Structure formats: C-alpha cells, structure tokens
Amino acid sequence: MSHVYVDFGAVRIQQYLTRTAGLRGHRAASNTLAWATTDDVIREVVNDLAEINTDAGEADGVVSLRIPVEAGTDTAELIRRLQDSVFAHLRTALPGAEFHSMWGEGDSYLTVYAQVLEPKVRRGEVRRDLPPTAEFPLAVPCRMCHTDPAVGTEPLPDEPKALCLDCSMRNVSRRQIMADDHSPEGRLRSALGLKPAPNDFAELAALGGAQSGRNHLATVSVDGNAFGVFFKALAEEADADANAQWGKAAISRSLSEATRTALANATLELPLTTEHERLCVVPHVVGGDDVLVSLPADQAWAFTLTFLREFGRLVHEKTAAILDELNASRAKRAGLPALRAPTASAGVVFAHARYPLNLLVESAGRCLSEAKKEFGGRQASVQWLDITADGTDAPKHKPLALSALWDAGGMETRAAAALSGLAKVGASHRARLTEALRGSGPLTAAAIAHRVGHLDAVQPFLSPFDQPEQPPETGIELGAALGLARWWPCA
C-alpha cells in the first residue's frame, strides 16, 4: 500500500537550545524538545489522522508520520490538518523554536526521503512554522534570552525576572524536571547508571584535572559524512531491483542506535567517568547522526576520538552486508564505484566556562564544516579551535583525519604517541615554544627545545632540517601540535 509520509523537524535547533546563557535553560529546552517529539506524545496529538512512521530513525526534534492512502485519494486536506495539529502542539511546548514540515507519497520511506523529502528541504519547498513576532515593540525584553518580549515575571534561583514565553517554559521545565528520562542527558545517564551531571557549566568545568585549571570546557559538534549519498544509493537500488530489501525499515534506526551507542561508549571510557562515577558529558542534541555535547576541556580529545572511532566501527558493522550486496549490484548494473560505510566528523572548541554557549556552537559548527570540506566527507576527521589561546579567528591549521591519530585497528598512531609526549612538556615551555614559532619560525623553536632538553618531544613535528619542504614524520606541523597538546591527555 502506498503512503503519504509527513516529516516535521526543528530548524537551527542547536542555536535555539543555546539562546539562554545557563546550563539549566539549555537542559530544560532539551528535555522539553525530547518529550514533545516522543512517539507516545505524538500519537495523542495526531489521534487517527496518521500513524508513527516506524521506518524513520529516532532523533530528538524530529517527527515522522505516515498516512495510508488508496489510489486516487486527495490527500491535500489530510496533510494540512495533520500539519496544523502537530505544529500547534510543538508551538505550545517550544514557543521560541522554528519548525518546518515536508511531505511525499510512495511505497517506501527510504525512496520517498531520498527522492522527494530531502530535495524539498534543499530547495526550501517546506511549510514553515515560525514564532510569533512582537506586537508591542515597547514591551520589556526578556531578562534571560534578551530575544523576545517578556510576558510575565517568574521566580529564578537568584531573583524574580521578566521572561518571554520560551524562557518561561524553560523555567517551569527546569523546576519540574520535565520528561528527564526522555532527554538526551537523561537517556545517557540511565543507560550508563551514573549520577547526574553538574547543574551548571562552572561545576562541569571543575570536574577537570588540576592541570586544566578546572575552568575550561570543550564544545563538540559531530555530524555524519556522506549519509545522503548512502541513502540515495539505497533508494536507487530499491527502484532498480524490487527484490532488494536489506531490512530497509531498520536501516535508519540502526544508524541512530550507532550514534547513541558511540556516545555511551565514549562517555564511559572517559577517565573522569570512572573517577567520579557521574555523568561528565552533557549532551544537548542527540539525533540521527547529529550530536552536540559539552564536557571538561581536558576530556575532549579522549571523548571525540573515541566517539568517531566507535561510530565508524558500529556503522560499518551495521551496513557491511548491505554494502556488499549494494556494491555488487552497482558494479554489475552500471559499473559505479564502490560505496564505503558512512563515517562522522567533528568540530571541537575550547573556551572558558563563562564563554557563551551560543557562540561556541557557532564556532564548533564552522570547525565541523572545515573538517568535512577538507576530506570531502570521505573519512572521519576533526578540526579544532582554542579560543583562550588563539582567539575567535578561524583555525590556522588544517583539519586532521582520524586515521592520522588512530589506525584501522583502533591503535594509537605515531602521531598520537608523539602528542602524548609533547603534552608532558611543561605548559610554560610549550607556551614559549608557541611564541618562538610565531615570531621566528620552527628553527628557533627547535633551538629553544634543544637548549632545555625537550627536542625529542618536538622533533616529530618538525620537517627534516636538510629538507624543510618535506612534511614532519607525523604529518602534523609544530604549531598545530602545540595547540593539540594543550588539552591532549598525557597518560
């Protein structure tokens, strides 16, 4: 039977969640977003208008529905009523968020998504639902987000404040711990059996090691590589071969599960998790192949590299059989190049715990885009920025491929081992090397390192003295290595 598939999604969700300054506000909005888009809640909203589309993956802020239709049925009115109902529910739950919806008809969600829904999003052919604009321009601005006009005064931990509708929701949700078990943070904490994460960013940063200063955080943004290409190829093969099944309904769910499992594994392997037996990673967004987290700065590299490695491993396991069949068919049918299992890339930004999260999210997004662009989305990669050390300008170093730091077997590479050695050099001396490198170049930095007995730690990141045009043996320039070493784990 043919179905009309109607998808809903929150737009610019990371920017929306971070419109307030404190972790409590982010956590409350994240909780509400997760609760508002759960299957049980949506079923009550749509009643008999539609059914949950079980072929879609699980992602916070995303609703996928389907309507069974007979040939010749006029579905326009059904779609309009369904969109009105879901938009009204989402607007009530999340007054300041922006949503969109798109629809398409077909026999398979995989095909409809690849050939209809995703192209509609790219072309902007969606129905949008925007927050209402202020009708009274002289209204008092919200004292929490400074974005929308205040509608009333509510109690806060420090003092009563005039809040807009959205911040009022965040305040009420924070007090009631609304739907905590459904939030990204609540799910992760429950899955790992850990105590809750700290209540604010300062407490989260304070969990870091003594050498970190216990006042810096990292913001990590992760997104999948080439998932669109993967799903498009599956849809094309399904159209070409009616017998090609591969358990299509389970593919999206499997990839969503890979994201959540990689997040859990990366969190569980952090030294701080073992030390404190509490959640030391605060996930703001976990949906599909999209992840945004905050954590103590000195845990960021261990978390990011483990997540990318685990995600790649899990996706490879879940798609290996599908890819074998798909590539065999592609080679016979059209001589097309073989597809690889999708991977993920990351953008990592380090800053003081007081630095606004909304600005960190923007910087992490730019770093993520650079990482994906550098390798064309063909392999796992990472780009980073240290705002405290280097300011807010774009990174002056190239992104790194995950393979430069971890080999296919999940073992440390020569570059990763050398970074561990450089991280053991005193912070003051690394700062002196950075200053010398910027002022006079690598030869001066090498001379200083030799004089104080740290040349062995620096050598792997220097070009051969007789061949300065050659790259260092690790493939990482000294300037980039010094930046990495600031938060690189020593042990």
C-alpha positions, -999 to 999 in steps of 0.1 A, spaced: 0 0 0 12 35 -8 17 60 20 20 98 23 50 105 46 49 137 65 80 148 84 85 176 109 117 190 122 131 217 144 152 242 124 185 255 137 179 235 168 214 240 183 211 278 181 176 276 197 187 254 226 216 277 234 197 310 233 199 313 271 231 316 290 229 290 317 231 252 315 197 249 333 180 267 305 197 245 278 189 214 298 152 224 302 147 231 265 165 199 255 142 179 279 111 196 265 121 190 229 127 153 236 94 149 254 74 168 228 86 146 199 83 112 216 61 87 199 36 84 228 30 121 229 27 125 191 2 96 190 -21 115 213 -17 147 192 -25 132 158 -52 107 170 -64 89 139 -51 114 114 -18 94 109 4 68 124 40 69 135 64 61 106 85 33 121 109 33 91 124 66 102 153 67 127 149 81 163 160 117 166 151 144 191 132 173 175 121 151 145 86 137 139 79 113 111 43 102 103 26 84 75 -9 82 61 -21 51 43 -38 61 10 -58 44 -17 -52 53 -53 -68 85 -64 -73 98 -29 -70 136 -24 -45 139 5 -40 177 5 -66 183 32 -54 154 53 -18 167 52 -29 203 61 -49 191 91 -21 169 103 5 197 99 -19 221 118 -22 197 147 15 189 151 26 225 146 1 236 173 15 210 197 51 219 190 45 256 193 28 252 227 57 231 240 85 252 225 73 288 219 105 302 206 116 274 182 113 273 144 98 242 127 93 230 92 74 202 75 75 184 42 56 155 26 58 130 -2 40 99 -14 54 65 -23 57 28 -14 89 31 6 100 58 31 136 53 20 128 61 -16 105 90 -7 130 105 17 159 103 -8 139 114 -39 113 137 -25 117 149 11 154 157 11 154 175 -22 124 196 -10 144 207 21 173 217 -1 150 238 -24 132 253 6 99 238 -5 86 232 30 59 246 52 73 267 80 60 275 114 77 305 130 75 320 164 51 350 166 66 384 163 63 411 190 31 431 185 41 457 211 76 470 203 79 489 236 74 457 257 101 448 283 126 424 268 131 390 283 158 392 310 170 357 303 174 354 265 171 391 255 155 379 223 117 381 228 94 405 248 86 394 284 51 382 291 54 380 329 77 377 360 87 344 374 109 332 402 145 322 394 173 309 416 188 343 420 158 367 418 125 371 400 129 381 364 107 391 335 106 362 310 94 356 275 71 326 267 100 304 257 122 312 288 91 307 310 88 272 295 124 266 303 120 278 339 89 257 345 106 227 329 137 232 350 117 232 382 96 202 373 125 182 357 101 177 328 105 143 310 140 139 322 140 102 312 134 112 276 161 139 273 195 132 257 211 137 291 186 115 310 188 87 285 226 87 286 227 88 324 202 60 327 219 38 301 253 41 320 239 40 355 257 72 365 249 100 389 236 132 372 258 158 356 266 190 374 240 218 375 260 245 357 289 250 334 313 261 362 307 229 381 311 209 350 345 225 342 356 220 379 355 182 373 386 185 351 421 177 363 441 201 384 464 209 354 435 221 334 427 249 357 393 234 362 377 264 345 376 254 308 351 235 288 350 220 253 321 221 229 320 192 205 297 191 174 295 159 154 278 151 121 278 121 98 297 121 65 280 111 32 248 98 47 229 115 19 249 96 -7 244 63 12 206 67 14 203 79 -22 222 48 -34 199 25 -14 168 42 -28 181 40 -64 189 3 -59 155 -3 -44 139 13 -75 161 -8 -99 156 -41 -80 122 -48 -64 137 -78 -46 164 -57 -29 152 -54 7 181 -54 32 156 -47 60 151 -11 48 128 -2 77 156 -10 102 185 9 85 177 44 98 170 30 133 203 11 132 223 42 124 205 62 151 214 34 175 250 36 164 251 73 173 237 66 208 259 36 214 290 56 203 281 84 227 276 60 256 309 42 249 329 74 245 314 87 278 320 55 297 357 54 286 365 89 299 389 89 329 366 113 347 336 90 344 355 62 363 369 87 388 336 104 398 310 77 387 288 105 374 279 119 340 308 142 329 294 148 294 263 170 289 246 161 256 225 190 242 215 174 209 215 137 200 195 130 168 203 107 139 239 113 132 240 147 148 255 152 183 263 183 204 279 180 238 298 200 265 324 185 288 356 194 307 383 206 283 409 180 293 385 152 284 376 165 249 402 147 228 396 113 245 359 117 240 360 130 204 384 104 191 367 75 208 333 87 195 345 89 159 362 56 161 332 38 178 307 54 154 327 43 124 330 8 138 293 4 146 281 18 113 305 -5 94 291 -35 113 255 -25 107 260 -18 70 286 -43 59 261 -68 45 241 -41 28 271 -25 12 284 -59 -1 251 -65 -19 247 -29 -30 282 -26 -44 279 -59 -62 247 -48 -79 262 -13 -87 292 -29 -103 271 -52 -125 244 -27 -134 263 5 -141 299 0 -133 296 25 -105 323 30 -79 320 11 -46 304 29 -17 320 29 18 303 28 51 294 63 63 316 79 90 314 111 111 335 143 116 337 167 145 344 203 154 359 209 188 361 243 205 378 251 238 370 281 259 365 294 295 334 280 312 319 315 312 321 319 274 286 320 259 275 286 246 256 300 216 289 315 203 307 282 210 281 263 190 286 286 160 324 282 162 321 244 166 298 243 136 324 262 115 351 238 126 329 209 117 323 223 82 360 227 77 367 192 87 341 178 63 353 200 35 389 192 39 383 155 32 352 158 11 332 138 37 351 107 26 366 99 60 363 107 97 381 140 105 383 167 131 390 204 133 395 224 165 398 259 179 412 271 212 395 305 219 415 311 250 449 306 233 441 317 197 411 339 198 379 336 178 395 337 143 394 307 120 419 280 129 453 285 112 459 247 110 444 221 87 419 196 99 432 161 108 419 128 96 410 103 124 434 79 107 463 102 115 457 96 152 441 61 153 448 33 128 422 9 114 427 -15 143 419 13 169 455 16 180 474 49 186 495 61 157 530 75 158 514 110 158 492 103 187 520 89 208 542 119 199 514 142 210 512 124 244 549 131 247 546 168 238 517 171 263 541 161 291 563 191 284 555 219 309 528 243 299 550 273 303 576 258 280 550 249 254 538 285 255 574 297 250 577 274 220 545 287 206 557 323 209 591 315 193 573 296 165 551 326 157 579 351 160 609 334 143 598 301 130 604 264 136 642 266 137 642 290 166 616 269 184 637 238 178 668 256 192 650 265 223 637 230 228 672 216 223 686 240 249 661 230 276 662 192 268 628 188 250 640 184 214 628 147 214 593 158 221 594 185 194 613 166 167 583 145 154 565 177 144 595 193 125 604 189 89 638 174 83 665 201 87 680 192 53 646 190 36 625 218 50 600 214 22 591 179 34 563 174 60 571 162 95 571 125 100 538 126 119 521 148 93 513 174 119 531 208 119 546 220 152 521 249 156 491 225 153 508 200 176 513 226 203 477 236 201 466 200 203 489 193 232 473 220 254 444 197 261 458 163 250 457 136 276 492 129 290 487 94 302 
